[in-house]
Amino acid sequence: MNTIQLNGATESLGAGTTVADLVTATTGRELLPNGQAADGGRLGVAVARNSAVVPRSQWAATALEHQDELEIVTAVQGG
């Protein structure tokens, strides 16, 4: 079991959980291996792990580790 910080809150995750798994759990949307939404829509999400942006193409390959700090941010349209 790994404990991480997600947007400032403590979360417990199973070993081997990836960034893609976390984004799916957070957004409720399935992802393709390249990080795009399986439904073809725009995801509008970015992920930072330990203050470094994780490229969408690496989400499925990036396993989370104990005490990682993650921020998942959503694009908001406005003016």
N, C-alpha and C positions, 0 to 999 in steps of 0.2 A: 504494500500500500504506500502510495506517495502522497505527501501533503504539499499542496501548492497554494500560491496566492493568485486568485483570479479577480481582477478589477478590485483589489483591496480586500477581498473576502477569502477566508481559508476554505479550501476544498480538499477532499480526500478522493484520490483516483486509484484505480487498479494499475498494477505494473504493466508497462507496455502501452499505456494510453498515449496517443499521438495528438498533435495539434489539430489534425483533421477530426479526430474523434471528439475533441473538446468543442470545436466549432459546430459540429453536427449536434452535439448535446445542447449547446447554448442556443443555437438558432432553430433547431428542430427541422433542419433541411439536410437531406443526404448530399454528399459531395462525390464528385468524380475524382479519380486519382490525381488529376492536375489541380484540384482545389476549386474547380468551378461547380456551381450548383447543378445537381443532376436533373432538375426540372427545367433547365435552360434559362432561368431568370437570372437577374443580377443579384449577387450576394451582398455587395456593399459592405464588406467586413475586412478589417485588417487586424493582424495579430503581431504583438511584440512579446518576445520572450527575453527576460532579463535585460530589458531596455534596448534590444535589437529587433528590428522588424524581421519576421520570418516570411520569406517569399512564398506566395501561394503555391507555387510548384513544389515546395518542400514540406508542406503541411503534413502529408501522409507519411513522409520519411522522418519527421522530427518527433522523437519520443520524448515525453515529458519526464523530468527527473525531480526527485525529492527537493523541495524548497525552491523550485522555479517560481519566478514572478511573471505572471502573464497579464497582458491587457488585451482585451478584445474590444475594438471600437467599430462603431457602425457609422457609415456616412449618412449625414442628414442634409437634405436639400432645403435651402432657404434663401432669403434675400435680404 
